[in-house]
Amino acid sequence: MLMLGQSAWADEPSAAENQAFFLDAATCAAALEARVVERQTQARTDARDQAMLSDVEHGFVFIGVAYKRGLRNPQADEMLHAAEKRWAALPKSDKEARQASCSRQGQALIDDVSMLERFLVRNRASARVERLLEKERDKEKDKP
């Protein structure tokens, strides 16, 4: 019984590991959000919309896992704002590589969370993308 308890504690990330994950999560959330914004400038297609959904899901799972590990506001917002500033200063080639890495990491996180957590991430991501697409449709209607 004691060994089971020790094993469970061994699986818990340390404070330093959590902090490193929080930084990575903020960076990836900023990177994936930037890619969604880039995709919005592309012609609207089903493939583009599906790619946007995937990016939003990956960004949301980073946020959800960070929250589950204990990250809260105002630290979460501060980390995200700092990551957005760092992101803006990166060269394009670094951005593309980081976005690809964040997508892979995000998919791994989605694969690792529970079915309920996966449902929540996908549900919220779908709602977010639908709001973005609705704004696009509204802009199209407003054009002369």
mmCIF file of the C-alpha atoms, coordinates in Angstrom:
data_MODEL
# 
_entry.id   MODEL 
# 
loop_
_atom_site.group_PDB 
_atom_site.id 
_atom_site.type_symbol 
_atom_site.label_atom_id 
_atom_site.label_alt_id 
_atom_site.label_comp_id 
_atom_site.label_asym_id 
_atom_site.label_entity_id 
_atom_site.label_seq_id 
_atom_site.pdbx_PDB_ins_code 
_atom_site.Cartn_x 
_atom_site.Cartn_y 
_atom_site.Cartn_z 
_atom_site.occupancy 
_atom_site.B_iso_or_equiv 
_atom_site.pdbx_formal_charge 
_atom_site.auth_seq_id 
_atom_site.auth_comp_id 
_atom_site.auth_asym_id 
_atom_site.auth_atom_id 
_atom_site.pdbx_PDB_model_num 
ATOM 1   C CA . MET A 1 1   ? 0.000   0.000  0.000   1.00 0.00 ? 1   MET A CA 1 
ATOM 2   C CA . LEU A 1 2   ? 2.805   2.397  0.859   1.00 0.00 ? 2   LEU A CA 1 
ATOM 3   C CA . MET A 1 3   ? 4.540   1.629  -2.427  1.00 0.00 ? 3   MET A CA 1 
ATOM 4   C CA . LEU A 1 4   ? 1.362   2.487  -4.328  1.00 0.00 ? 4   LEU A CA 1 
ATOM 5   C CA . GLY A 1 5   ? 1.254   5.850  -2.572  1.00 0.00 ? 5   GLY A CA 1 
ATOM 6   C CA . GLN A 1 6   ? 4.886   6.514  -3.378  1.00 0.00 ? 6   GLN A CA 1 
ATOM 7   C CA . SER A 1 7   ? 4.321   5.560  -6.981  1.00 0.00 ? 7   SER A CA 1 
ATOM 8   C CA . ALA A 1 8   ? 1.412   7.975  -7.271  1.00 0.00 ? 8   ALA A CA 1 
ATOM 9   C CA . TRP A 1 9   ? 3.548   10.801 -5.857  1.00 0.00 ? 9   TRP A CA 1 
ATOM 10  C CA . ALA A 1 10  ? 6.345   9.940  -8.275  1.00 0.00 ? 10  ALA A CA 1 
ATOM 11  C CA . ASP A 1 11  ? 3.922   10.546 -11.160 1.00 0.00 ? 11  ASP A CA 1 
ATOM 12  C CA . GLU A 1 12  ? 3.051   14.058 -9.950  1.00 0.00 ? 12  GLU A CA 1 
ATOM 13  C CA . PRO A 1 13  ? 5.050   16.781 -11.724 1.00 0.00 ? 13  PRO A CA 1 
ATOM 14  C CA . SER A 1 14  ? 7.354   18.856 -9.548  1.00 0.00 ? 14  SER A CA 1 
ATOM 15  C CA . ALA A 1 15  ? 6.838   22.588 -9.139  1.00 0.00 ? 15  ALA A CA 1 
ATOM 16  C CA . ALA A 1 16  ? 9.740   23.192 -11.547 1.00 0.00 ? 16  ALA A CA 1 
ATOM 17  C CA . GLU A 1 17  ? 8.225   20.808 -14.103 1.00 0.00 ? 17  GLU A CA 1 
ATOM 18  C CA . ASN A 1 18  ? 4.871   22.521 -13.761 1.00 0.00 ? 18  ASN A CA 1 
ATOM 19  C CA . GLN A 1 19  ? 6.442   25.952 -14.229 1.00 0.00 ? 19  GLN A CA 1 
ATOM 20  C CA . ALA A 1 20  ? 8.256   24.742 -17.350 1.00 0.00 ? 20  ALA A CA 1 
ATOM 21  C CA . PHE A 1 21  ? 5.002   23.295 -18.677 1.00 0.00 ? 21  PHE A CA 1 
ATOM 22  C CA . PHE A 1 22  ? 3.141   26.533 -17.921 1.00 0.00 ? 22  PHE A CA 1 
ATOM 23  C CA . LEU A 1 23  ? 5.702   28.502 -19.926 1.00 0.00 ? 23  LEU A CA 1 
ATOM 24  C CA . ASP A 1 24  ? 5.485   26.017 -22.796 1.00 0.00 ? 24  ASP A CA 1 
ATOM 25  C CA . ALA A 1 25  ? 1.679   26.041 -22.650 1.00 0.00 ? 25  ALA A CA 1 
ATOM 26  C CA . ALA A 1 26  ? 1.584   29.851 -22.822 1.00 0.00 ? 26  ALA A CA 1 
ATOM 27  C CA . THR A 1 27  ? 3.990   29.848 -25.757 1.00 0.00 ? 27  THR A CA 1 
ATOM 28  C CA . CYS A 1 28  ? 1.989   27.213 -27.607 1.00 0.00 ? 28  CYS A CA 1 
ATOM 29  C CA . ALA A 1 29  ? -1.331  28.922 -26.882 1.00 0.00 ? 29  ALA A CA 1 
ATOM 30  C CA . ALA A 1 30  ? 0.105   32.137 -28.363 1.00 0.00 ? 30  ALA A CA 1 
ATOM 31  C CA . ALA A 1 31  ? 1.588   30.281 -31.350 1.00 0.00 ? 31  ALA A CA 1 
ATOM 32  C CA . LEU A 1 32  ? -1.605  28.408 -32.137 1.00 0.00 ? 32  LEU A CA 1 
ATOM 33  C CA . GLU A 1 33  ? -3.770  31.506 -31.727 1.00 0.00 ? 33  GLU A CA 1 
ATOM 34  C CA . ALA A 1 34  ? -1.467  33.353 -34.137 1.00 0.00 ? 34  ALA A CA 1 
ATOM 35  C CA . ARG A 1 35  ? -1.912  30.547 -36.653 1.00 0.00 ? 35  ARG A CA 1 
ATOM 36  C CA . VAL A 1 36  ? -5.700  30.797 -36.338 1.00 0.00 ? 36  VAL A CA 1 
ATOM 37  C CA . VAL A 1 37  ? -5.440  34.526 -37.072 1.00 0.00 ? 37  VAL A CA 1 
ATOM 38  C CA . GLU A 1 38  ? -3.233  33.746 -40.108 1.00 0.00 ? 38  GLU A CA 1 
ATOM 39  C CA . ARG A 1 39  ? -5.715  31.164 -41.357 1.00 0.00 ? 39  ARG A CA 1 
ATOM 40  C CA . GLN A 1 40  ? -8.517  33.722 -41.149 1.00 0.00 ? 40  GLN A CA 1 
ATOM 41  C CA . THR A 1 41  ? -6.770  35.700 -43.898 1.00 0.00 ? 41  THR A CA 1 
ATOM 42  C CA . GLN A 1 42  ? -6.958  32.683 -46.230 1.00 0.00 ? 42  GLN A CA 1 
ATOM 43  C CA . ALA A 1 43  ? -9.846  31.897 -48.537 1.00 0.00 ? 43  ALA A CA 1 
ATOM 44  C CA . ARG A 1 44  ? -12.585 30.105 -46.670 1.00 0.00 ? 44  ARG A CA 1 
ATOM 45  C CA . THR A 1 45  ? -12.628 26.371 -47.346 1.00 0.00 ? 45  THR A CA 1 
ATOM 46  C CA . ASP A 1 46  ? -13.644 23.324 -45.352 1.00 0.00 ? 46  ASP A CA 1 
ATOM 47  C CA . ALA A 1 47  ? -9.970  22.360 -45.045 1.00 0.00 ? 47  ALA A CA 1 
ATOM 48  C CA . ARG A 1 48  ? -9.056  25.786 -43.663 1.00 0.00 ? 48  ARG A CA 1 
ATOM 49  C CA . ASP A 1 49  ? -11.956 25.696 -41.204 1.00 0.00 ? 49  ASP A CA 1 
ATOM 50  C CA . GLN A 1 50  ? -10.956 22.203 -40.034 1.00 0.00 ? 50  GLN A CA 1 
ATOM 51  C CA . ALA A 1 51  ? -7.340  23.355 -39.600 1.00 0.00 ? 51  ALA A CA 1 
ATOM 52  C CA . MET A 1 52  ? -8.572  26.297 -37.524 1.00 0.00 ? 52  MET A CA 1 
ATOM 53  C CA . LEU A 1 53  ? -10.585 23.916 -35.351 1.00 0.00 ? 53  LEU A CA 1 
ATOM 54  C CA . SER A 1 54  ? -7.546  21.713 -34.841 1.00 0.00 ? 54  SER A CA 1 
ATOM 55  C CA . ASP A 1 55  ? -5.405  24.708 -33.867 1.00 0.00 ? 55  ASP A CA 1 
ATOM 56  C CA . VAL A 1 56  ? -8.021  25.957 -31.396 1.00 0.00 ? 56  VAL A CA 1 
ATOM 57  C CA . GLU A 1 57  ? -8.401  22.472 -29.882 1.00 0.00 ? 57  GLU A CA 1 
ATOM 58  C CA . HIS A 1 58  ? -4.643  22.199 -29.423 1.00 0.00 ? 58  HIS A CA 1 
ATOM 59  C CA . GLY A 1 59  ? -4.437  25.658 -27.853 1.00 0.00 ? 59  GLY A CA 1 
ATOM 60  C CA . PHE A 1 60  ? -7.356  24.928 -25.526 1.00 0.00 ? 60  PHE A CA 1 
ATOM 61  C CA . VAL A 1 61  ? -5.909  21.609 -24.363 1.00 0.00 ? 61  VAL A CA 1 
ATOM 62  C CA . PHE A 1 62  ? -2.682  23.375 -23.347 1.00 0.00 ? 62  PHE A CA 1 
ATOM 63  C CA . ILE A 1 63  ? -4.743  25.853 -21.339 1.00 0.00 ? 63  ILE A CA 1 
ATOM 64  C CA . GLY A 1 64  ? -6.852  23.107 -19.780 1.00 0.00 ? 64  GLY A CA 1 
ATOM 65  C CA . VAL A 1 65  ? -3.902  20.964 -18.751 1.00 0.00 ? 65  VAL A CA 1 
ATOM 66  C CA . ALA A 1 66  ? -2.102  23.994 -17.308 1.00 0.00 ? 66  ALA A CA 1 
ATOM 67  C CA . TYR A 1 67  ? -5.234  24.821 -15.316 1.00 0.00 ? 67  TYR A CA 1 
ATOM 68  C CA . LYS A 1 68  ? -5.496  21.223 -14.132 1.00 0.00 ? 68  LYS A CA 1 
ATOM 69  C CA . ARG A 1 69  ? -1.880  21.450 -12.950 1.00 0.00 ? 69  ARG A CA 1 
ATOM 70  C CA . GLY A 1 70  ? -2.628  24.573 -10.939 1.00 0.00 ? 70  GLY A CA 1 
ATOM 71  C CA . LEU A 1 71  ? -2.027  27.618 -13.156 1.00 0.00 ? 71  LEU A CA 1 
ATOM 72  C CA . ARG A 1 72  ? -4.489  30.390 -12.350 1.00 0.00 ? 72  ARG A CA 1 
ATOM 73  C CA . ASN A 1 73  ? -5.024  34.066 -13.096 1.00 0.00 ? 73  ASN A CA 1 
ATOM 74  C CA . PRO A 1 74  ? -3.425  36.544 -12.921 1.00 0.00 ? 74  PRO A CA 1 
ATOM 75  C CA . GLN A 1 75  ? -0.288  34.453 -13.573 1.00 0.00 ? 75  GLN A CA 1 
ATOM 76  C CA . ALA A 1 76  ? -1.930  32.677 -16.528 1.00 0.00 ? 76  ALA A CA 1 
ATOM 77  C CA . ASP A 1 77  ? -2.814  35.930 -18.285 1.00 0.00 ? 77  ASP A CA 1 
ATOM 78  C CA . GLU A 1 78  ? 0.604   37.415 -17.555 1.00 0.00 ? 78  GLU A CA 1 
ATOM 79  C CA . MET A 1 79  ? 2.337   34.370 -19.008 1.00 0.00 ? 79  MET A CA 1 
ATOM 80  C CA . LEU A 1 80  ? 0.149   34.433 -22.111 1.00 0.00 ? 80  LEU A CA 1 
ATOM 81  C CA . HIS A 1 81  ? 0.729   38.166 -22.712 1.00 0.00 ? 81  HIS A CA 1 
ATOM 82  C CA . ALA A 1 82  ? 4.493   37.695 -22.321 1.00 0.00 ? 82  ALA A CA 1 
ATOM 83  C CA . ALA A 1 83  ? 4.379   34.730 -24.729 1.00 0.00 ? 83  ALA A CA 1 
ATOM 84  C CA . GLU A 1 84  ? 2.465   36.820 -27.276 1.00 0.00 ? 84  GLU A CA 1 
ATOM 85  C CA . LYS A 1 85  ? 5.160   39.512 -27.101 1.00 0.00 ? 85  LYS A CA 1 
ATOM 86  C CA . ARG A 1 86  ? 7.940   36.929 -27.521 1.00 0.00 ? 86  ARG A CA 1 
ATOM 87  C CA . TRP A 1 87  ? 5.999   35.396 -30.393 1.00 0.00 ? 87  TRP A CA 1 
ATOM 88  C CA . ALA A 1 88  ? 5.731   38.688 -32.264 1.00 0.00 ? 88  ALA A CA 1 
ATOM 89  C CA . ALA A 1 89  ? 9.515   39.079 -32.178 1.00 0.00 ? 89  ALA A CA 1 
ATOM 90  C CA . LEU A 1 90  ? 10.325  35.618 -33.614 1.00 0.00 ? 90  LEU A CA 1 
ATOM 91  C CA . PRO A 1 91  ? 11.489  35.189 -37.223 1.00 0.00 ? 91  PRO A CA 1 
ATOM 92  C CA . LYS A 1 92  ? 8.959   33.508 -39.532 1.00 0.00 ? 92  LYS A CA 1 
ATOM 93  C CA . SER A 1 93  ? 10.993  30.292 -39.860 1.00 0.00 ? 93  SER A CA 1 
ATOM 94  C CA . ASP A 1 94  ? 11.106  29.901 -36.073 1.00 0.00 ? 94  ASP A CA 1 
ATOM 95  C CA . LYS A 1 95  ? 7.376   30.542 -35.875 1.00 0.00 ? 95  LYS A CA 1 
ATOM 96  C CA . GLU A 1 96  ? 6.556   27.814 -38.386 1.00 0.00 ? 96  GLU A CA 1 
ATOM 97  C CA . ALA A 1 97  ? 8.739   25.266 -36.598 1.00 0.00 ? 97  ALA A CA 1 
ATOM 98  C CA . ARG A 1 98  ? 7.272   26.170 -33.215 1.00 0.00 ? 98  ARG A CA 1 
ATOM 99  C CA . GLN A 1 99  ? 3.703   25.975 -34.484 1.00 0.00 ? 99  GLN A CA 1 
ATOM 100 C CA . ALA A 1 100 ? 4.341   22.498 -35.893 1.00 0.00 ? 100 ALA A CA 1 
ATOM 101 C CA . SER A 1 101 ? 5.880   21.409 -32.592 1.00 0.00 ? 101 SER A CA 1 
ATOM 102 C CA . CYS A 1 102 ? 2.970   22.875 -30.618 1.00 0.00 ? 102 CYS A CA 1 
ATOM 103 C CA . SER A 1 103 ? 0.477   21.051 -32.835 1.00 0.00 ? 103 SER A CA 1 
ATOM 104 C CA . ARG A 1 104 ? 2.227   17.736 -32.181 1.00 0.00 ? 104 ARG A CA 1 
ATOM 105 C CA . GLN A 1 105 ? 2.401   18.428 -28.447 1.00 0.00 ? 105 GLN A CA 1 
ATOM 106 C CA . GLY A 1 106 ? -1.227  19.538 -28.394 1.00 0.00 ? 106 GLY A CA 1 
ATOM 107 C CA . GLN A 1 107 ? -2.342  16.344 -30.128 1.00 0.00 ? 107 GLN A CA 1 
ATOM 108 C CA . ALA A 1 108 ? -0.362  14.288 -27.613 1.00 0.00 ? 108 ALA A CA 1 
ATOM 109 C CA . LEU A 1 109 ? -2.089  16.155 -24.771 1.00 0.00 ? 109 LEU A CA 1 
ATOM 110 C CA . ILE A 1 110 ? -5.512  15.552 -26.342 1.00 0.00 ? 110 ILE A CA 1 
ATOM 111 C CA . ASP A 1 111 ? -4.652  11.868 -26.616 1.00 0.00 ? 111 ASP A CA 1 
ATOM 112 C CA . ASP A 1 112 ? -3.650  11.802 -22.919 1.00 0.00 ? 112 ASP A CA 1 
ATOM 113 C CA . VAL A 1 113 ? -6.627  13.566 -21.325 1.00 0.00 ? 113 VAL A CA 1 
ATOM 114 C CA . SER A 1 114 ? -9.781  11.777 -20.240 1.00 0.00 ? 114 SER A CA 1 
ATOM 115 C CA . MET A 1 115 ? -12.722 11.316 -22.576 1.00 0.00 ? 115 MET A CA 1 
ATOM 116 C CA . LEU A 1 116 ? -14.673 13.953 -20.642 1.00 0.00 ? 116 LEU A CA 1 
ATOM 117 C CA . GLU A 1 117 ? -11.803 16.454 -20.832 1.00 0.00 ? 117 GLU A CA 1 
ATOM 118 C CA . ARG A 1 118 ? -11.415 15.752 -24.566 1.00 0.00 ? 118 ARG A CA 1 
ATOM 119 C CA . PHE A 1 119 ? -15.152 16.346 -25.045 1.00 0.00 ? 119 PHE A CA 1 
ATOM 120 C CA . LEU A 1 120 ? -14.960 19.653 -23.159 1.00 0.00 ? 120 LEU A CA 1 
ATOM 121 C CA . VAL A 1 121 ? -11.953 20.847 -25.170 1.00 0.00 ? 121 VAL A CA 1 
ATOM 122 C CA . ARG A 1 122 ? -13.574 19.910 -28.470 1.00 0.00 ? 122 ARG A CA 1 
ATOM 123 C CA . ASN A 1 123 ? -16.913 21.410 -27.470 1.00 0.00 ? 123 ASN A CA 1 
ATOM 124 C CA . ARG A 1 124 ? -15.406 24.757 -26.451 1.00 0.00 ? 124 ARG A CA 1 
ATOM 125 C CA . ALA A 1 125 ? -13.103 24.795 -29.486 1.00 0.00 ? 125 ALA A CA 1 
ATOM 126 C CA . SER A 1 126 ? -16.035 24.140 -31.826 1.00 0.00 ? 126 SER A CA 1 
ATOM 127 C CA . ALA A 1 127 ? -17.984 26.990 -30.244 1.00 0.00 ? 127 ALA A CA 1 
ATOM 128 C CA . ARG A 1 128 ? -14.984 29.324 -30.572 1.00 0.00 ? 128 ARG A CA 1 
ATOM 129 C CA . VAL A 1 129 ? -14.423 28.493 -34.228 1.00 0.00 ? 129 VAL A CA 1 
ATOM 130 C CA . GLU A 1 130 ? -18.129 28.833 -34.963 1.00 0.00 ? 130 GLU A CA 1 
ATOM 131 C CA . ARG A 1 131 ? -18.042 32.359 -33.458 1.00 0.00 ? 131 ARG A CA 1 
ATOM 132 C CA . LEU A 1 132 ? -15.033 33.224 -35.637 1.00 0.00 ? 132 LEU A CA 1 
ATOM 133 C CA . LEU A 1 133 ? -16.754 31.875 -38.745 1.00 0.00 ? 133 LEU A CA 1 
ATOM 134 C CA . GLU A 1 134 ? -19.937 33.744 -37.874 1.00 0.00 ? 134 GLU A CA 1 
ATOM 135 C CA . LYS A 1 135 ? -17.947 36.992 -37.728 1.00 0.00 ? 135 LYS A CA 1 
ATOM 136 C CA . GLU A 1 136 ? -16.558 36.208 -41.182 1.00 0.00 ? 136 GLU A CA 1 
ATOM 137 C CA . ARG A 1 137 ? -20.065 35.575 -42.532 1.00 0.00 ? 137 ARG A CA 1 
ATOM 138 C CA . ASP A 1 138 ? -21.255 38.860 -41.015 1.00 0.00 ? 138 ASP A CA 1 
ATOM 139 C CA . LYS A 1 139 ? -18.383 40.743 -42.673 1.00 0.00 ? 139 LYS A CA 1 
ATOM 140 C CA . GLU A 1 140 ? -19.262 39.157 -46.003 1.00 0.00 ? 140 GLU A CA 1 
ATOM 141 C CA . LYS A 1 141 ? -22.887 40.248 -45.648 1.00 0.00 ? 141 LYS A CA 1 
ATOM 142 C CA . ASP A 1 142 ? -21.796 43.827 -44.852 1.00 0.00 ? 142 ASP A CA 1 
ATOM 143 C CA . LYS A 1 143 ? -19.691 44.146 -48.025 1.00 0.00 ? 143 LYS A CA 1 
ATOM 144 C CA . PRO A 1 144 ? -21.374 46.087 -50.826 1.00 0.00 ? 144 PRO A CA 1 
# 
